[in-house]
Each structure stands twice: as structure tokens, then as C-alpha cells.
Amino acid sequence: MSCVTRAVYNVFLKLGFVTDAGSGIPRMIRVFRDATGQEPILRMEGNEFVTAFPRSSML
């Protein structure tokens, strides 16, 4: 995490806009699964990890 990213995160944390770092993706996966009954698409693209939440029209 860069110093700017860390500084922005700390400000948002103090304001109560964020919780623990890294907790958002597992929560989004759970909500997506509960809402659609489907699993999100998880894949590697080069050096990046991509999480895709397809729209219902794409399922």
C-alpha cells in the first residue's frame, strides 16, 4: 500500500467510512452468492487478480 493510499485509508478509518482492510471482497462474495445463488468469477490476468460479479442478465 502506498503512503498516499495508507493516508487516505487512515482518514476514512477515523471517520468510520471503512472497517478492516481486506474485509470487503469476502463480504461482497457472500452477498452476491446469497442474492444470486451463483459464485463470482475469480481469475488471474497477468499479475492481477480479478473478481467479476456478472449481472443477472449475464448469468
PDB file of N, CA, C, O and CB in Angstrom:
ATOM      1  N   MET A   1       0.863  -1.173   0.000  1.00  0.00           N
ATOM      2  CA  MET A   1       0.000   0.000   0.000  1.00  0.00           C
ATOM      3  C   MET A   1       0.907   1.234   0.000  1.00  0.00           C
ATOM      4  O   MET A   1       1.826   1.338   0.813  1.00  0.00           O
ATOM      5  CB  MET A   1      -0.981  -0.001   1.240  1.00  0.00           C
ATOM      6  N   SER A   2       0.641   2.161  -0.916  1.00  0.00           N
ATOM      7  CA  SER A   2       1.463   3.378  -0.985  1.00  0.00           C
ATOM      8  C   SER A   2       1.161   4.281   0.205  1.00  0.00           C
ATOM      9  O   SER A   2       0.149   4.105   0.883  1.00  0.00           O
ATOM     10  CB  SER A   2       1.213   4.139  -2.314  1.00  0.00           C
ATOM     11  N   CYS A   3       2.051   5.259   0.461  1.00  0.00           N
ATOM     12  CA  CYS A   3       1.818   6.169   1.595  1.00  0.00           C
ATOM     13  C   CYS A   3       0.548   6.984   1.420  1.00  0.00           C
ATOM     14  O   CYS A   3      -0.161   7.250   2.390  1.00  0.00           O
ATOM     15  CB  CYS A   3       3.003   7.108   1.771  1.00  0.00           C
ATOM     16  N   VAL A   4       0.256   7.386   0.167  1.00  0.00           N
ATOM     17  CA  VAL A   4      -0.965   8.158  -0.084  1.00  0.00           C
ATOM     18  C   VAL A   4      -2.183   7.287   0.177  1.00  0.00           C
ATOM     19  O   VAL A   4      -3.131   7.722   0.831  1.00  0.00           O
ATOM     20  CB  VAL A   4      -0.990   8.703  -1.536  1.00  0.00           C
ATOM     21  N   THR A   5      -2.164   6.058  -0.330  1.00  0.00           N
ATOM     22  CA  THR A   5      -3.279   5.144  -0.115  1.00  0.00           C
ATOM     23  C   THR A   5      -3.467   4.887   1.373  1.00  0.00           C
ATOM     24  O   THR A   5      -4.594   4.887   1.868  1.00  0.00           O
ATOM     25  CB  THR A   5      -3.051   3.820  -0.865  1.00  0.00           C
ATOM     26  N   ARG A   6      -2.377   4.670   2.081  1.00  0.00           N
ATOM     27  CA  ARG A   6      -2.447   4.418   3.523  1.00  0.00           C
ATOM     28  C   ARG A   6      -3.009   5.634   4.252  1.00  0.00           C
ATOM     29  O   ARG A   6      -3.812   5.484   5.173  1.00  0.00           O
ATOM     30  CB  ARG A   6      -1.053   4.060   4.081  1.00  0.00           C
ATOM     31  N   ALA A   7      -2.599   6.832   3.854  1.00  0.00           N
ATOM     32  CA  ALA A   7      -3.090   8.054   4.494  1.00  0.00           C
ATOM     33  C   ALA A   7      -4.587   8.223   4.260  1.00  0.00           C
ATOM     34  O   ALA A   7      -5.330   8.553   5.185  1.00  0.00           O
ATOM     35  CB  ALA A   7      -2.330   9.281   3.967  1.00  0.00           C
ATOM     36  N   VAL A   8      -5.027   7.999   3.029  1.00  0.00           N
ATOM     37  CA  VAL A   8      -6.458   8.103   2.708  1.00  0.00           C
ATOM     38  C   VAL A   8      -7.238   7.058   3.504  1.00  0.00           C
ATOM     39  O   VAL A   8      -8.286   7.360   4.074  1.00  0.00           O
ATOM     40  CB  VAL A   8      -6.703   7.919   1.177  1.00  0.00           C
ATOM     41  N   TYR A   9      -6.720   5.824   3.540  1.00  0.00           N
ATOM     42  CA  TYR A   9      -7.379   4.762   4.304  1.00  0.00           C
ATOM     43  C   TYR A   9      -7.505   5.163   5.773  1.00  0.00           C
ATOM     44  O   TYR A   9      -8.566   4.983   6.371  1.00  0.00           O
ATOM     45  CB  TYR A   9      -6.596   3.434   4.176  1.00  0.00           C
ATOM     46  N   ASN A  10      -6.434   5.704   6.363  1.00  0.00           N
ATOM     47  CA  ASN A  10      -6.468   6.088   7.777  1.00  0.00           C
ATOM     48  C   ASN A  10      -7.493   7.181   8.048  1.00  0.00           C
ATOM     49  O   ASN A  10      -8.169   7.154   9.077  1.00  0.00           O
ATOM     50  CB  ASN A  10      -5.093   6.555   8.226  1.00  0.00           C
ATOM     51  N   VAL A  11      -7.614   8.143   7.136  1.00  0.00           N
ATOM     52  CA  VAL A  11      -8.626   9.192   7.294  1.00  0.00           C
ATOM     53  C   VAL A  11     -10.020   8.576   7.252  1.00  0.00           C
ATOM     54  O   VAL A  11     -10.852   8.867   8.111  1.00  0.00           O
ATOM     55  CB  VAL A  11      -8.477  10.275   6.191  1.00  0.00           C
ATOM     56  N   PHE A  12     -10.280   7.727   6.256  1.00  0.00           N
ATOM     57  CA  PHE A  12     -11.588   7.084   6.154  1.00  0.00           C
ATOM     58  C   PHE A  12     -11.870   6.191   7.357  1.00  0.00           C
ATOM     59  O   PHE A  12     -13.011   6.105   7.811  1.00  0.00           O
ATOM     60  CB  PHE A  12     -11.676   6.267   4.870  1.00  0.00           C
ATOM     61  N   LEU A  13     -10.838   5.524   7.878  1.00  0.00           N
ATOM     62  CA  LEU A  13     -10.999   4.675   9.060  1.00  0.00           C
ATOM     63  C   LEU A  13     -11.421   5.509  10.262  1.00  0.00           C
ATOM     64  O   LEU A  13     -12.334   5.129  10.995  1.00  0.00           O
ATOM     65  CB  LEU A  13      -9.694   3.920   9.368  1.00  0.00           C
ATOM     66  N   LYS A  14     -10.757   6.648  10.466  1.00  0.00           N
ATOM     67  CA  LYS A  14     -11.086   7.527  11.595  1.00  0.00           C
ATOM     68  C   LYS A  14     -12.488   8.107  11.468  1.00  0.00           C
ATOM     69  O   LYS A  14     -13.155   8.353  12.473  1.00  0.00           O
ATOM     70  CB  LYS A  14     -10.068   8.659  11.700  1.00  0.00           C
ATOM     71  N   LEU A  15     -12.936   8.327  10.237  1.00  0.00           N
ATOM     72  CA  LEU A  15     -14.279   8.860  10.007  1.00  0.00           C
ATOM     73  C   LEU A  15     -15.358   7.778  10.070  1.00  0.00           C
ATOM     74  O   LEU A  15     -16.550   8.083  10.043  1.00  0.00           O
ATOM     75  CB  LEU A  15     -14.332   9.554   8.660  1.00  0.00           C
ATOM     76  N   GLY A  16     -14.938   6.518  10.154  1.00  0.00           N
ATOM     77  CA  GLY A  16     -15.901   5.422  10.227  1.00  0.00           C
ATOM     78  C   GLY A  16     -16.427   4.979   8.877  1.00  0.00           C
ATOM     79  O   GLY A  16     -17.432   4.271   8.813  1.00  0.00           O
ATOM     80  N   PHE A  17     -15.766   5.382   7.786  1.00  0.00           N
ATOM     81  CA  PHE A  17     -16.218   5.008   6.443  1.00  0.00           C
ATOM     82  C   PHE A  17     -15.713   3.643   5.997  1.00  0.00           C
ATOM     83  O   PHE A  17     -16.260   3.061   5.059  1.00  0.00           O
ATOM     84  CB  PHE A  17     -15.777   6.047   5.451  1.00  0.00           C
ATOM     85  N   VAL A  18     -14.680   3.123   6.652  1.00  0.00           N
ATOM     86  CA  VAL A  18     -14.134   1.808   6.305  1.00  0.00           C
ATOM     87  C   VAL A  18     -13.950   0.998   7.579  1.00  0.00           C
ATOM     88  O   VAL A  18     -13.916   1.543   8.682  1.00  0.00           O
ATOM     89  CB  VAL A  18     -12.783   1.942   5.536  1.00  0.00           C
ATOM     90  N   THR A  19     -13.831  -0.320   7.404  1.00  0.00           N
ATOM     91  CA  THR A  19     -13.540  -1.196   8.533  1.00  0.00           C
ATOM     92  C   THR A  19     -12.175  -1.820   8.287  1.00  0.00           C
ATOM     93  O   THR A  19     -11.267  -1.141   7.809  1.00  0.00           O
ATOM     94  CB  THR A  19     -14.648  -2.296   8.718  1.00  0.00           C
ATOM     95  N   ASP A  20     -12.017  -3.069   8.596  1.00  0.00           N
ATOM     96  CA  ASP A  20     -10.727  -3.731   8.416  1.00  0.00           C
ATOM     97  C   ASP A  20     -10.363  -3.824   6.941  1.00  0.00           C
ATOM     98  O   ASP A  20     -11.209  -4.133   6.101  1.00  0.00           O
ATOM     99  CB  ASP A  20     -10.750  -5.128   9.042  1.00  0.00           C
ATOM    100  N   ALA A  21      -9.108  -3.557   6.635  1.00  0.00           N
ATOM    101  CA  ALA A  21      -8.622  -3.670   5.258  1.00  0.00           C
ATOM    102  C   ALA A  21      -8.740  -5.113   4.802  1.00  0.00           C
ATOM    103  O   ALA A  21      -8.361  -6.038   5.521  1.00  0.00           O
ATOM    104  CB  ALA A  21      -7.155  -3.177   5.139  1.00  0.00           C
ATOM    105  N   GLY A  22      -9.266  -5.297   3.602  1.00  0.00           N
ATOM    106  CA  GLY A  22      -9.371  -6.642   3.040  1.00  0.00           C
ATOM    107  C   GLY A  22     -10.646  -7.371   3.381  1.00  0.00           C
ATOM    108  O   GLY A  22     -10.834  -8.502   2.935  1.00  0.00           O
ATOM    109  N   SER A  23     -11.538  -6.765   4.162  1.00  0.00           N
ATOM    110  CA  SER A  23     -12.769  -7.468   4.543  1.00  0.00           C
ATOM    111  C   SER A  23     -13.885  -7.285   3.518  1.00  0.00           C
ATOM    112  O   SER A  23     -14.897  -7.982   3.586  1.00  0.00           O
ATOM    113  CB  SER A  23     -13.244  -6.984   5.902  1.00  0.00           C
ATOM    114  N   GLY A  24     -13.723  -6.366   2.576  1.00  0.00           N
ATOM    115  CA  GLY A  24     -14.796  -6.058   1.626  1.00  0.00           C
ATOM    116  C   GLY A  24     -15.072  -7.141   0.606  1.00  0.00           C
ATOM    117  O   GLY A  24     -16.235  -7.444   0.340  1.00  0.00           O
ATOM    118  N   ILE A  25     -14.034  -7.738   0.020  1.00  0.00           N
ATOM    119  CA  ILE A  25     -14.237  -8.756  -1.016  1.00  0.00           C
ATOM    120  C   ILE A  25     -14.970  -9.973  -0.462  1.00  0.00           C
ATOM    121  O   ILE A  25     -15.943 -10.408  -1.079  1.00  0.00           O
ATOM    122  CB  ILE A  25     -12.893  -9.184  -1.613  1.00  0.00           C
ATOM    123  N   PRO A  26     -14.554 -10.551   0.678  1.00  0.00           N
ATOM    124  CA  PRO A  26     -15.312 -11.692   1.202  1.00  0.00           C
ATOM    125  C   PRO A  26     -16.777 -11.350   1.467  1.00  0.00           C
ATOM    126  O   PRO A  26     -17.663 -12.174   1.240  1.00  0.00           O
ATOM    127  CB  PRO A  26     -14.669 -12.195   2.481  1.00  0.00           C
ATOM    128  N   ARG A  27     -17.030 -10.134   1.948  1.00  0.00           N
ATOM    129  CA  ARG A  27     -18.408  -9.712   2.215  1.00  0.00           C
ATOM    130  C   ARG A  27     -19.185  -9.580   0.903  1.00  0.00           C
ATOM    131  O   ARG A  27     -20.339 -10.002   0.829  1.00  0.00           O
ATOM    132  CB  ARG A  27     -18.428  -8.370   2.991  1.00  0.00           C
ATOM    133  N   MET A  28     -18.568  -8.998  -0.137  1.00  0.00           N
ATOM    134  CA  MET A  28     -19.248  -8.871  -1.435  1.00  0.00           C
ATOM    135  C   MET A  28     -19.528 -10.238  -2.046  1.00  0.00           C
ATOM    136  O   MET A  28     -20.590 -10.447  -2.632  1.00  0.00           O
ATOM    137  CB  MET A  28     -18.403  -8.029  -2.405  1.00  0.00           C
ATOM    138  N   ILE A  29     -18.586 -11.171  -1.914  1.00  0.00           N
ATOM    139  CA  ILE A  29     -18.798 -12.525  -2.439  1.00  0.00           C
ATOM    140  C   ILE A  29     -19.990 -13.167  -1.744  1.00  0.00           C
ATOM    141  O   ILE A  29     -20.843 -13.766  -2.399  1.00  0.00           O
ATOM    142  CB  ILE A  29     -17.530 -13.397  -2.252  1.00  0.00           C
ATOM    143  N   ARG A  30     -20.055 -13.047  -0.412  1.00  0.00           N
ATOM    144  CA  ARG A  30     -21.166 -13.634   0.347  1.00  0.00           C
ATOM    145  C   ARG A  30     -22.504 -13.019  -0.063  1.00  0.00           C
ATOM    146  O   ARG A  30     -23.476 -13.746  -0.272  1.00  0.00           O
ATOM    147  CB  ARG A  30     -20.941 -13.443   1.855  1.00  0.00           C
ATOM    148  N   VAL A  31     -22.566 -11.707  -0.178  1.00  0.00           N
ATOM    149  CA  VAL A  31     -23.810 -11.032  -0.558  1.00  0.00           C
ATOM    150  C   VAL A  31     -24.214 -11.420  -1.977  1.00  0.00           C
ATOM    151  O   VAL A  31     -25.391 -11.670  -2.239  1.00  0.00           O
ATOM    152  CB  VAL A  31     -23.654  -9.500  -0.447  1.00  0.00           C
ATOM    153  N   PHE A  32     -23.242 -11.472  -2.900  1.00  0.00           N
ATOM    154  CA  PHE A  32     -23.524 -11.861  -4.281  1.00  0.00           C
ATOM    155  C   PHE A  32     -24.078 -13.281  -4.331  1.00  0.00           C
ATOM    156  O   PHE A  32     -25.063 -13.544  -5.021  1.00  0.00           O
ATOM    157  CB  PHE A  32     -22.254 -11.751  -5.147  1.00  0.00           C
ATOM    158  N   ARG A  33     -23.445 -14.191  -3.602  1.00  0.00           N
ATOM    159  CA  ARG A  33     -23.871 -15.593  -3.569  1.00  0.00           C
ATOM    160  C   ARG A  33     -25.294 -15.701  -3.004  1.00  0.00           C
ATOM    161  O   ARG A  33     -26.127 -16.426  -3.549  1.00  0.00           O
ATOM    162  CB  ARG A  33     -22.884 -16.443  -2.719  1.00  0.00           C
ATOM    163  N   ASP A  34     -25.565 -14.982  -1.916  1.00  0.00           N
ATOM    164  CA  ASP A  34     -26.894 -15.021  -1.301  1.00  0.00           C
ATOM    165  C   ASP A  34     -27.963 -14.449  -2.229  1.00  0.00           C
ATOM    166  O   ASP A  34     -29.082 -14.958  -2.277  1.00  0.00           O
ATOM    167  CB  ASP A  34     -26.888 -14.251   0.018  1.00  0.00           C
ATOM    168  N   ALA A  35     -27.622 -13.394  -2.965  1.00  0.00           N
ATOM    169  CA  ALA A  35     -28.595 -12.721  -3.828  1.00  0.00           C
ATOM    170  C   ALA A  35     -28.863 -13.466  -5.126  1.00  0.00           C
ATOM    171  O   ALA A  35     -29.982 -13.435  -5.638  1.00  0.00           O
ATOM    172  CB  ALA A  35     -28.119 -11.335  -4.146  1.00  0.00           C
ATOM    173  N   THR A  36     -27.836 -14.145  -5.669  1.00  0.00           N
ATOM    174  CA  THR A  36     -27.990 -14.744  -6.998  1.00  0.00           C
ATOM    175  C   THR A  36     -27.929 -16.265  -7.011  1.00  0.00           C
ATOM    176  O   THR A  36     -28.361 -16.898  -7.974  1.00  0.00           O
ATOM    177  CB  THR A  36     -26.937 -14.214  -7.905  1.00  0.00           C
ATOM    178  N   GLY A  37     -27.393 -16.852  -5.944  1.00  0.00           N
ATOM    179  CA  GLY A  37     -27.192 -18.298  -5.937  1.00  0.00           C
ATOM    180  C   GLY A  37     -26.012 -18.720  -6.793  1.00  0.00           C
ATOM    181  O   GLY A  37     -25.782 -19.913  -6.986  1.00  0.00           O
ATOM    182  N   GLN A  38     -25.262 -17.759  -7.306  1.00  0.00           N
ATOM    183  CA  GLN A  38     -24.113 -18.016  -8.176  1.00  0.00           C
ATOM    184  C   GLN A  38     -22.824 -17.612  -7.465  1.00  0.00           C
ATOM    185  O   GLN A  38     -22.844 -16.870  -6.483  1.00  0.00           O
ATOM    186  CB  GLN A  38     -24.255 -17.252  -9.518  1.00  0.00           C
ATOM    187  N   GLU A  39     -21.718 -18.111  -7.976  1.00  0.00           N
ATOM    188  CA  GLU A  39     -20.403 -17.719  -7.482  1.00  0.00           C
ATOM    189  C   GLU A  39     -19.848 -16.619  -8.388  1.00  0.00           C
ATOM    190  O   GLU A  39     -20.063 -16.659  -9.600  1.00  0.00           O
ATOM    191  CB  GLU A  39     -19.431 -18.946  -7.427  1.00  0.00           C
ATOM    192  N   PRO A  40     -19.142 -15.642  -7.823  1.00  0.00           N
ATOM    193  CA  PRO A  40     -18.483 -14.657  -8.676  1.00  0.00           C
ATOM    194  C   PRO A  40     -17.354 -15.325  -9.455  1.00  0.00           C
ATOM    195  O   PRO A  40     -16.922 -16.427  -9.118  1.00  0.00           O
ATOM    196  CB  PRO A  40     -17.941 -13.475  -7.834  1.00  0.00           C
ATOM    197  N   ILE A  41     -16.890 -14.658 -10.480  1.00  0.00           N
ATOM    198  CA  ILE A  41     -15.789 -15.176 -11.296  1.00  0.00           C
ATOM    199  C   ILE A  41     -14.481 -14.656 -10.707  1.00  0.00           C
ATOM    200  O   ILE A  41     -14.287 -13.447 -10.584  1.00  0.00           O
ATOM    201  CB  ILE A  41     -15.941 -14.750 -12.807  1.00  0.00           C
ATOM    202  N   LEU A  42     -13.586 -15.573 -10.343  1.00  0.00           N
ATOM    203  CA  LEU A  42     -12.286 -15.220  -9.781  1.00  0.00           C
ATOM    204  C   LEU A  42     -11.224 -15.733 -10.735  1.00  0.00           C
ATOM    205  O   LEU A  42     -11.205 -16.920 -11.061  1.00  0.00           O
ATOM    206  CB  LEU A  42     -12.095 -15.814  -8.338  1.00  0.00           C
ATOM    207  N   ARG A  43     -10.325 -14.841 -11.193  1.00  0.00           N
ATOM    208  CA  ARG A  43      -9.309 -15.283 -12.151  1.00  0.00           C
ATOM    209  C   ARG A  43      -8.073 -14.393 -12.064  1.00  0.00           C
ATOM    210  O   ARG A  43      -8.117 -13.271 -11.558  1.00  0.00           O
ATOM    211  CB  ARG A  43      -9.875 -15.273 -13.588  1.00  0.00           C
ATOM    212  N   MET A  44      -6.982 -14.928 -12.569  1.00  0.00           N
ATOM    213  CA  MET A  44      -5.741 -14.163 -12.684  1.00  0.00           C
ATOM    214  C   MET A  44      -5.630 -13.657 -14.117  1.00  0.00           C
ATOM    215  O   MET A  44      -5.876 -14.405 -15.063  1.00  0.00           O
ATOM    216  CB  MET A  44      -4.492 -15.031 -12.292  1.00  0.00           C
ATOM    217  N   GLU A  45      -5.263 -12.399 -14.278  1.00  0.00           N
ATOM    218  CA  GLU A  45      -4.990 -11.812 -15.587  1.00  0.00           C
ATOM    219  C   GLU A  45      -3.614 -11.170 -15.495  1.00  0.00           C
ATOM    220  O   GLU A  45      -3.463 -10.053 -15.002  1.00  0.00           O
ATOM    221  CB  GLU A  45      -6.100 -10.761 -16.013  1.00  0.00           C
ATOM    222  N   GLY A  46      -2.618 -11.897 -15.977  1.00  0.00           N
ATOM    223  CA  GLY A  46      -1.242 -11.414 -15.838  1.00  0.00           C
ATOM    224  C   GLY A  46      -0.862 -11.398 -14.371  1.00  0.00           C
ATOM    225  O   GLY A  46      -0.900 -12.432 -13.705  1.00  0.00           O
ATOM    226  N   ASN A  47      -0.498 -10.233 -13.865  1.00  0.00           N
ATOM    227  CA  ASN A  47      -0.130 -10.090 -12.455  1.00  0.00           C
ATOM    228  C   ASN A  47      -1.277  -9.581 -11.597  1.00  0.00           C
ATOM    229  O   ASN A  47      -1.065  -9.218 -10.440  1.00  0.00           O
ATOM    230  CB  ASN A  47       1.046  -9.157 -12.323  1.00  0.00           C
ATOM    231  N   GLU A  48      -2.478  -9.547 -12.140  1.00  0.00           N
ATOM    232  CA  GLU A  48      -3.621  -9.016 -11.407  1.00  0.00           C
ATOM    233  C   GLU A  48      -4.624 -10.110 -11.089  1.00  0.00           C
ATOM    234  O   GLU A  48      -4.838 -11.028 -11.880  1.00  0.00           O
ATOM    235  CB  GLU A  48      -4.294  -7.906 -12.203  1.00  0.00           C
ATOM    236  N   PHE A  49      -5.238  -9.997  -9.914  1.00  0.00           N
ATOM    237  CA  PHE A  49      -6.313 -10.889  -9.512  1.00  0.00           C
ATOM    238  C   PHE A  49      -7.615 -10.152  -9.792  1.00  0.00           C
ATOM    239  O   PHE A  49      -7.813  -9.039  -9.303  1.00  0.00           O
ATOM    240  CB  PHE A  49      -6.193 -11.314  -7.992  1.00  0.00           C
ATOM    241  N   VAL A  50      -8.502 -10.759 -10.571  1.00  0.00           N
ATOM    242  CA  VAL A  50      -9.741 -10.109 -10.997  1.00  0.00           C
ATOM    243  C   VAL A  50     -10.928 -10.836 -10.377  1.00  0.00           C
ATOM    244  O   VAL A  50     -11.016 -12.063 -10.434  1.00  0.00           O
ATOM    245  CB  VAL A  50      -9.856 -10.089 -12.547  1.00  0.00           C
ATOM    246  N   THR A  51     -11.832 -10.073  -9.789  1.00  0.00           N
ATOM    247  CA  THR A  51     -13.084 -10.605  -9.257  1.00  0.00           C
ATOM    248  C   THR A  51     -14.206  -9.975 -10.065  1.00  0.00           C
ATOM    249  O   THR A  51     -14.325  -8.750 -10.101  1.00  0.00           O
ATOM    250  CB  THR A  51     -13.244 -10.310  -7.712  1.00  0.00           C
ATOM    251  N   ALA A  52     -15.033 -10.792 -10.715  1.00  0.00           N
ATOM    252  CA  ALA A  52     -16.133 -10.281 -11.538  1.00  0.00           C
ATOM    253  C   ALA A  52     -17.459 -10.734 -10.943  1.00  0.00           C
ATOM    254  O   ALA A  52     -17.625 -11.899 -10.582  1.00  0.00           O
ATOM    255  CB  ALA A  52     -16.000 -10.763 -13.013  1.00  0.00           C
ATOM    256  N   PHE A  53     -18.394  -9.803 -10.847  1.00  0.00           N
ATOM    257  CA  PHE A  53     -19.737 -10.078 -10.359  1.00  0.00           C
ATOM    258  C   PHE A  53     -20.697  -9.845 -11.527  1.00  0.00           C
ATOM    259  O   PHE A  53     -21.192  -8.732 -11.707  1.00  0.00           O
ATOM    260  CB  PHE A  53     -20.101  -9.173  -9.115  1.00  0.00           C
ATOM    261  N   PRO A  54     -20.963 -10.888 -12.322  1.00  0.00           N
ATOM    262  CA  PRO A  54     -21.806 -10.717 -13.510  1.00  0.00           C
ATOM    263  C   PRO A  54     -23.214 -10.238 -13.159  1.00  0.00           C
ATOM    264  O   PRO A  54     -23.761 -10.580 -12.110  1.00  0.00           O
ATOM    265  CB  PRO A  54     -21.890 -12.026 -14.278  1.00  0.00           C
ATOM    266  N   ARG A  55     -23.778  -9.452 -14.049  1.00  0.00           N
ATOM    267  CA  ARG A  55     -25.170  -9.029 -13.896  1.00  0.00           C
ATOM    268  C   ARG A  55     -26.067 -10.223 -14.123  1.00  0.00           C
ATOM    269  O   ARG A  55     -25.664 -11.190 -14.768  1.00  0.00           O
ATOM    270  CB  ARG A  55     -25.526  -7.878 -14.876  1.00  0.00           C
ATOM    271  N   SER A  56     -27.279 -10.168 -13.601  1.00  0.00           N
ATOM    272  CA  SER A  56     -28.186 -11.314 -13.718  1.00  0.00           C
ATOM    273  C   SER A  56     -28.473 -11.665 -15.170  1.00  0.00           C
ATOM    274  O   SER A  56     -28.705 -12.832 -15.484  1.00  0.00           O
ATOM    275  CB  SER A  56     -29.492 -11.027 -12.993  1.00  0.00           C
ATOM    276  N   SER A  57     -28.461 -10.673 -16.066  1.00  0.00           N
ATOM    277  CA  SER A  57     -28.717 -10.956 -17.479  1.00  0.00           C
ATOM    278  C   SER A  57     -27.568 -11.727 -18.116  1.00  0.00           C
ATOM    279  O   SER A  57     -27.733 -12.306 -19.190  1.00  0.00           O
ATOM    280  CB  SER A  57     -28.954  -9.658 -18.242  1.00  0.00           C
ATOM    281  N   MET A  58     -26.401 -11.741 -17.463  1.00  0.00           N
ATOM    282  CA  MET A  58     -25.241 -12.441 -18.000  1.00  0.00           C
ATOM    283  C   MET A  58     -25.102 -13.847 -17.421  1.00  0.00           C
ATOM    284  O   MET A  58     -24.274 -14.628 -17.889  1.00  0.00           O
ATOM    285  CB  MET A  58     -23.981 -11.643 -17.723  1.00  0.00           C
ATOM    286  N   LEU A  59     -25.904 -14.176 -16.406  1.00  0.00           N
ATOM    287  CA  LEU A  59     -25.788 -15.491 -15.757  1.00  0.00           C
ATOM    288  C   LEU A  59     -26.529 -16.547 -16.526  1.00  0.00           C
ATOM    289  O   LEU A  59     -26.539 -17.711 -16.124  1.00  0.00           O
ATOM    290  CB  LEU A  59     -26.311 -15.438 -14.333  1.00  0.00           C
TER     291      LEU A  59
END
